[in-house]
């Protein structure tokens, strides 16, 4: 069996979206003749833990860990959250942060390039160069963000000539919050230079949506291969333990200010006044963390009494909620790169075979997939009348007991099928 070294920051017990893609691919790669070896930090700083994900880690899987130093305790001290778990992505999404947060964010974007994990690059290259001199591997895969993982792989590739795939789960300079970093022109130039070096230096570059593949291809002047995120068939076994009799709009995952659907909330606030029966049946359920700015807006529109804050759940329980939900909400960030956003959660939504209501651009990758699989409805961010019409269409089906999904053809987007595509790219190396 051929061996592939996977360089990833996120690995169980880390929870959230960032860990899912390569946890699942590592699970299925052996079925296609590739033995994965995971390289990940010994002491990472992540916001949420999900020990239920450990079930997908084979006891035979080799996981190599190395100590990492990250400047997050300094960052937390500056924003007044010393010793707490915080969202440590590029930005926290809530633009109403204090001045110290803005200063910390500017320092982070201008001096910690490409991200605060940059201090792990040199020690990782030393560590892995020694490992590779003693252990044969046939290929390297780096997955970002954090994009420092790509810098590790690039240096290893240059030193050892081991074939390398750079996998972009999210864009680099075209990610939605890049402009929030308040970069100097020098820092912006360095970000773009590193990005080009990775895109042009890897043997193969992959990403997760057609739009992002096209954008990265334009930056790199080369082909970028599409490998969707997908859903794990073993995760979506039918489970109705959270059977819901309300007309519930259920959002799974974290909800921050960048994807706060203001028009949706306004539509609901008008509908509860216009139709008393609708008000009696409505629930808005949040399975995951919700920023205070979103809750304040719901309160201002007199929607708080309809809200059920379930909170963060292990992935397995969140899947159970999906399968019992009358309507699943998919909220796309209202940002310039919205056309290419196609979250891993969307594939699980499709496989749950529940109706999906998407708030996002009608001309987008998610809209294309939604139409292809007949999985639900999509309305634009600011189209109030279309939003109300979509909700009432779903509500009419609910009253008639016909609120079912017509999903079809989504099986090609399973993790296993997408892993086969990734394995084929490895074989071609």
C-alpha positions as CSV (number, residue, x, y, z in Angstrom):
1,X,0.0,0.0,0.0
2,X,1.3,3.4,-0.9
3,X,1.7,6.0,1.8
4,X,0.6,9.6,2.0
5,X,1.6,12.2,4.6
6,X,-1.3,14.5,5.4
7,X,-0.3,17.8,7.1
8,X,-3.3,19.2,8.9
9,X,-3.8,21.6,11.8
10,X,-7.3,20.2,12.7
11,X,-7.6,16.7,14.0
12,X,-9.9,15.1,16.6
13,X,-10.7,15.9,19.3
14,X,-10.9,19.2,17.5
15,X,-14.6,19.8,16.5
16,X,-16.2,22.0,13.9
17,X,-16.1,22.1,10.1
18,X,-12.3,22.3,9.6
19,X,-11.6,18.8,10.7
20,X,-14.2,16.9,8.7
21,X,-12.7,16.7,5.2
22,X,-9.4,15.0,6.0
23,X,-10.8,13.0,8.9
24,X,-13.2,11.4,6.4
25,X,-10.7,11.1,3.5
26,X,-8.1,9.4,5.9
27,X,-10.9,7.0,6.8
28,X,-11.6,5.9,3.2
29,X,-8.1,6.3,1.5
30,X,-7.0,2.7,2.5
31,X,-9.9,1.4,0.4
32,X,-8.2,2.9,-2.6
33,X,-4.7,1.7,-1.9
34,X,-3.3,4.6,0.1
35,X,-2.2,4.5,3.8
36,X,-2.6,7.9,5.4
37,X,-0.1,9.2,7.9
38,X,-1.4,12.3,9.9
39,X,0.9,15.1,11.0
40,X,-0.9,17.5,13.4
41,X,0.0,19.7,16.4
42,X,0.4,18.1,19.8
43,X,-1.2,21.1,21.6
44,X,-3.5,23.0,19.2
45,X,-5.7,25.9,20.3
46,X,-9.1,25.2,18.9
47,X,-12.5,26.6,20.0
48,X,-14.5,23.4,20.3
49,X,-13.9,19.8,21.0
50,X,-15.9,16.8,19.7
51,X,-14.7,13.5,21.1
52,X,-17.4,11.7,19.1
53,X,-15.2,12.2,15.9
54,X,-12.6,9.8,17.4
55,X,-14.8,6.9,16.2
56,X,-13.6,7.6,12.6
57,X,-9.9,7.4,13.6
58,X,-8.7,3.8,12.9
59,X,-6.6,2.3,15.7
60,X,-4.1,1.4,13.0
61,X,-3.7,5.0,11.7
62,X,-0.3,6.5,12.3
63,X,-0.7,10.0,13.8
64,X,2.5,12.0,14.3
65,X,2.3,15.0,16.7
66,X,4.7,17.8,17.3
67,X,4.6,20.7,19.8
68,X,3.3,24.0,18.4
69,X,3.7,27.5,19.9
70,X,0.8,29.9,19.0
71,X,0.5,33.5,20.1
72,X,-3.1,33.1,21.1
73,X,-2.6,33.7,24.9
74,X,-1.2,37.1,24.0
75,X,-4.2,37.7,21.6
76,X,-6.7,36.6,24.3
77,X,-5.0,38.9,26.8
78,X,-5.3,41.8,24.4
79,X,-9.0,41.3,23.9
80,X,-9.8,40.6,27.5
81,X,-10.4,36.8,27.2
82,X,-7.3,35.4,28.9
83,X,-7.7,31.6,29.6
84,X,-10.9,31.3,27.6
85,X,-11.7,29.4,24.5
86,X,-12.3,31.8,21.6
87,X,-12.8,31.5,17.9
88,X,-9.2,31.7,16.6
89,X,-9.9,31.9,12.8
90,X,-8.8,35.1,11.0
91,X,-11.7,37.1,12.3
92,X,-14.5,36.5,14.7
93,X,-17.2,37.8,12.3
94,X,-18.7,40.4,14.7
95,X,-17.6,43.8,13.4
96,X,-18.6,45.5,16.6
97,X,-15.5,44.5,18.5
98,X,-13.5,46.8,20.7
99,X,-10.5,48.8,19.7
100,X,-8.0,46.3,21.2
101,X,-9.5,43.6,19.1
102,X,-9.0,45.7,16.0
103,X,-5.4,46.3,16.9
104,X,-4.8,42.6,17.6
105,X,-6.4,41.7,14.3
106,X,-4.3,44.2,12.4
107,X,-1.1,42.9,14.1
108,X,-2.2,39.4,13.3
109,X,-2.8,40.1,9.6
110,X,0.3,42.2,9.0
111,X,2.9,40.4,11.0
112,X,1.7,36.8,11.3
113,X,1.7,35.8,7.6
114,X,-0.2,33.8,6.5
115,X,-1.6,33.1,9.9
116,X,-0.6,32.7,13.6
117,X,0.5,29.1,13.0
118,X,3.4,30.4,11.0
119,X,5.7,29.7,14.0
120,X,5.1,26.0,13.4
121,X,6.6,26.0,9.9
122,X,10.3,25.8,10.6
123,X,10.2,23.3,13.5
124,X,7.8,21.1,11.4
125,X,10.0,21.1,8.4
126,X,13.0,20.0,10.6
127,X,10.9,17.4,12.3
128,X,9.3,16.0,9.0
129,X,12.6,16.1,7.1
130,X,14.1,13.8,9.6
131,X,10.9,11.6,9.6
132,X,11.0,11.3,5.8
133,X,14.7,10.3,5.9
134,X,13.8,7.4,8.1
135,X,10.3,6.5,6.7
136,X,9.3,6.3,3.1
137,X,6.2,8.1,1.9
138,X,4.9,8.4,-1.7
139,X,3.2,11.7,-1.5
140,X,2.4,14.7,0.7
141,X,-0.9,16.5,1.1
142,X,-1.3,19.8,2.9
143,X,-4.8,21.2,3.8
144,X,-5.5,24.8,4.6
145,X,-6.6,27.0,6.2
146,X,-4.5,27.5,8.2
147,X,-2.4,28.1,5.1
148,X,0.8,27.7,7.1
149,X,0.3,24.0,6.4
150,X,1.0,24.6,2.8
151,X,4.2,26.4,3.6
152,X,5.4,23.4,5.5
153,X,4.6,21.1,2.6
154,X,6.2,23.4,0.1
155,X,9.5,23.4,1.9
156,X,9.4,19.6,2.4
157,X,8.6,19.2,-1.3
158,X,11.5,21.4,-2.3
159,X,13.9,19.6,0.0
160,X,12.8,16.0,-0.6
161,X,11.1,16.1,-4.1
162,X,8.2,14.2,-2.7
163,X,5.1,14.7,-4.8
164,X,2.7,17.2,-3.2
165,X,-1.0,18.0,-3.4
166,X,-2.1,21.4,-1.9
167,X,-5.8,21.2,-0.9
168,X,-7.6,24.5,-0.3
169,X,-10.7,24.0,1.8
170,X,-11.2,27.8,1.7
171,X,-9.6,30.5,-0.4
172,X,-6.5,32.4,0.9
173,X,-6.5,36.1,-0.3
174,X,-10.1,35.8,-1.6
175,X,-11.6,34.5,1.7
176,X,-14.6,36.7,2.9
177,X,-12.8,38.3,5.8
178,X,-9.4,39.0,4.1
179,X,-10.3,42.7,3.8
180,X,-11.1,42.9,7.5
181,X,-7.4,42.3,8.3
182,X,-6.5,46.0,7.5
183,X,-3.3,44.9,5.7
184,X,-0.6,47.3,4.6
185,X,0.3,47.1,0.9
186,X,3.5,45.2,1.9
187,X,1.6,42.6,3.9
188,X,-0.9,42.2,1.1
189,X,1.9,41.7,-1.4
190,X,3.5,39.0,0.9
191,X,0.2,37.1,1.3
192,X,-0.2,37.1,-2.5
193,X,3.4,36.1,-3.1
194,X,3.1,33.1,-0.7
195,X,-0.2,32.1,-2.2
196,X,1.3,32.1,-5.7
197,X,4.3,30.1,-4.6
198,X,2.0,27.4,-3.1
199,X,-0.3,27.3,-6.1
200,X,2.5,27.1,-8.6
201,X,4.8,24.9,-6.6
202,X,2.5,22.0,-5.8
203,X,2.2,19.1,-8.3
204,X,-1.6,19.2,-7.9
205,X,-3.9,21.8,-6.4
206,X,-7.4,21.0,-5.3
207,X,-10.3,22.9,-3.9
208,X,-13.9,22.3,-2.9
209,X,-16.2,24.3,-5.2
210,X,-16.2,25.1,-8.9
211,X,-16.0,28.8,-8.4
212,X,-13.0,28.6,-6.0
213,X,-11.3,26.2,-8.4
214,X,-11.7,28.7,-11.2
215,X,-10.5,31.6,-9.1
216,X,-7.4,29.7,-7.9
217,X,-6.7,28.5,-11.4
218,X,-6.7,32.1,-12.6
219,X,-4.3,33.1,-9.9
220,X,-2.0,30.2,-10.5
221,X,-2.2,30.0,-14.3
222,X,-2.8,26.3,-14.1
223,X,-5.5,23.7,-13.6
224,X,-7.1,23.3,-10.1
225,X,-9.0,20.0,-9.5
226,X,-12.4,19.9,-7.9
227,X,-12.9,17.5,-5.0
228,X,-16.2,18.2,-3.2
229,X,-16.5,17.9,0.6
230,X,-19.4,15.4,0.6
231,X,-21.2,13.5,3.4
232,X,-20.3,10.3,5.1
233,X,-22.8,7.6,4.5
234,X,-22.1,6.0,7.9
235,X,-23.0,9.3,9.6
236,X,-26.5,9.7,8.0
237,X,-28.1,6.5,9.1
238,X,-31.8,7.4,9.8
239,X,-32.4,8.7,13.3
240,X,-35.6,10.4,14.4
241,X,-34.9,10.8,18.1
242,X,-35.5,14.5,17.9
243,X,-38.9,14.3,16.0
244,X,-40.3,17.8,15.6
245,X,-44.0,18.6,15.3
246,X,-43.5,22.3,14.9
247,X,-42.9,24.2,11.6
248,X,-39.2,24.5,12.6
249,X,-36.5,26.3,10.7
250,X,-33.4,24.6,11.9
251,X,-29.8,25.9,11.5
252,X,-27.0,23.5,12.3
253,X,-23.6,25.0,13.1
254,X,-22.2,28.3,14.2
255,X,-24.1,31.5,13.2
256,X,-22.1,34.7,13.1
257,X,-22.8,38.3,12.0
258,X,-21.4,37.7,8.5
259,X,-24.2,35.2,7.7
260,X,-27.0,36.8,9.8
261,X,-30.0,36.6,7.4
262,X,-31.7,39.9,8.3
263,X,-34.3,39.7,5.5
264,X,-35.3,36.2,6.7
265,X,-35.9,37.5,10.2
266,X,-37.9,40.4,8.8
267,X,-40.0,38.1,6.7
268,X,-40.8,35.9,9.7
269,X,-41.6,38.9,11.9
270,X,-44.2,40.0,9.2
271,X,-45.7,36.5,8.8
272,X,-46.4,36.0,12.5
273,X,-48.5,39.2,12.4
274,X,-50.2,38.3,9.2
275,X,-51.1,34.7,10.1
276,X,-51.8,33.7,13.7
277,X,-51.8,30.0,12.9
278,X,-48.3,30.4,11.4
279,X,-47.2,32.0,14.7
280,X,-48.6,29.1,16.7
281,X,-46.5,26.6,14.7
282,X,-43.3,28.5,14.2
283,X,-40.0,27.5,15.8
284,X,-36.4,28.8,15.0
285,X,-33.9,26.3,16.3
286,X,-30.2,26.9,16.5
287,X,-28.0,23.8,16.9
288,X,-24.6,25.4,17.5
289,X,-23.2,28.7,18.7
290,X,-24.9,31.9,17.9
291,X,-23.4,35.4,18.1
292,X,-25.1,37.9,20.4
293,X,-25.7,40.3,17.4
294,X,-28.0,37.7,15.8
295,X,-30.0,37.2,19.0
296,X,-30.3,40.9,19.6
297,X,-31.8,41.3,16.1
298,X,-34.3,38.5,16.7
299,X,-35.3,40.2,20.0
300,X,-35.8,43.5,18.3
301,X,-38.2,41.9,15.8
302,X,-40.1,40.2,18.6
303,X,-39.0,36.7,17.5
304,X,-37.2,35.7,20.7
305,X,-40.1,33.6,22.0
306,X,-39.9,31.4,18.9
307,X,-36.2,30.7,19.3
308,X,-34.9,27.4,20.7
309,X,-31.1,27.6,21.4
310,X,-30.0,24.0,21.5
311,X,-26.3,25.0,21.6
312,X,-23.3,23.1,20.3
313,X,-23.7,19.3,19.9
314,X,-21.3,16.5,19.0
315,X,-21.4,15.8,15.3
316,X,-23.4,12.6,15.6
317,X,-26.2,14.4,17.6
318,X,-26.2,17.3,15.1
319,X,-26.8,14.8,12.3
320,X,-29.8,13.4,14.3
321,X,-31.3,16.9,14.5
322,X,-30.8,17.3,10.8
323,X,-32.8,14.2,10.0
324,X,-35.7,15.2,12.2
325,X,-35.9,18.8,11.0
326,X,-39.0,20.1,9.1
327,X,-36.9,22.6,7.3
328,X,-33.1,23.0,7.3
329,X,-31.6,26.5,7.0
330,X,-28.5,27.0,5.0
331,X,-27.2,30.6,5.4
332,X,-24.5,31.8,3.0
333,X,-22.2,34.6,4.1
334,X,-23.3,37.8,2.5
335,X,-19.8,38.6,1.2
336,X,-18.2,39.2,-2.2
337,X,-17.1,35.6,-2.5
338,X,-20.6,34.2,-1.7
339,X,-20.9,32.7,-5.2
340,X,-18.3,30.0,-4.3
341,X,-19.4,29.1,-0.8
342,X,-20.5,25.5,-0.7
343,X,-20.2,24.3,2.9
344,X,-19.6,20.7,4.0
345,X,-22.9,21.0,6.0
346,X,-24.8,21.3,2.7
347,X,-23.9,17.8,1.6
348,X,-25.1,16.4,5.0
349,X,-28.3,18.4,4.6
350,X,-28.9,16.8,1.2
351,X,-28.3,13.3,2.6
352,X,-30.7,14.0,5.5
353,X,-33.5,14.2,2.9
354,X,-35.1,17.1,4.5
355,X,-36.2,20.3,2.7
356,X,-33.5,22.9,2.6
357,X,-34.1,26.7,2.5
358,X,-31.0,28.5,1.4
359,X,-30.4,32.2,1.8
360,X,-27.8,33.2,-0.7
361,X,-27.1,34.3,-4.3
362,X,-29.3,32.5,-6.9
363,X,-26.4,32.5,-9.3
364,X,-24.0,30.4,-7.3
365,X,-22.4,26.9,-6.8
366,X,-24.9,26.1,-4.1
367,X,-27.8,27.1,-6.3
368,X,-26.5,24.8,-9.1
369,X,-26.2,21.8,-6.8
370,X,-29.6,22.6,-5.1
371,X,-31.3,22.5,-8.6
372,X,-29.4,19.4,-9.7
373,X,-30.5,17.4,-6.7
374,X,-33.9,19.0,-6.2
375,X,-33.1,19.4,-2.5
376,X,-34.9,22.7,-1.7
377,X,-35.3,26.4,-2.4
378,X,-33.0,29.4,-2.6
379,X,-33.8,33.1,-2.2
380,X,-31.5,36.1,-2.5
381,X,-30.2,37.9,0.6
382,X,-32.4,41.0,0.3
383,X,-35.5,39.7,-1.5
384,X,-38.2,40.0,1.1
385,X,-41.1,39.0,-1.0
386,X,-39.4,36.0,-2.4
387,X,-38.4,34.9,1.1
388,X,-41.9,35.2,2.4
389,X,-43.2,33.3,-0.6
390,X,-40.7,30.5,-0.1
391,X,-41.5,30.2,3.6
392,X,-45.3,30.1,3.0
393,X,-44.8,27.4,0.3
394,X,-42.9,25.3,2.8
395,X,-45.5,26.0,5.5
396,X,-48.4,25.0,3.1
397,X,-46.7,21.7,2.6
398,X,-46.2,21.4,6.4
399,X,-49.9,21.9,7.0
400,X,-50.8,19.2,4.4
401,X,-48.3,16.8,5.8
402,X,-46.3,16.9,2.6
403,X,-43.1,18.6,3.9
404,X,-40.7,16.1,2.4
405,X,-37.5,16.4,0.4
406,X,-37.4,15.4,-3.3
407,X,-33.6,15.0,-3.2
408,X,-32.1,12.8,-5.9
409,X,-28.7,12.0,-7.3
410,X,-26.8,13.3,-4.2
411,X,-25.1,10.0,-3.6
412,X,-22.3,10.9,-5.9
413,X,-21.3,13.5,-3.3
414,X,-20.6,11.0,-0.6
415,X,-17.2,11.2,1.2
416,X,-16.3,7.8,-0.2
417,X,-17.0,8.8,-3.8
418,X,-15.1,12.0,-3.4
419,X,-12.2,10.2,-1.8
420,X,-12.0,8.0,-4.9
421,X,-11.4,11.2,-6.9
422,X,-8.6,12.3,-4.5
423,X,-7.1,8.9,-4.6
424,X,-7.0,9.0,-8.4
425,X,-5.1,12.3,-8.3
426,X,-2.6,10.6,-5.9
427,X,-2.3,7.7,-8.3
428,X,-1.6,10.1,-11.2
429,X,1.3,11.5,-9.3
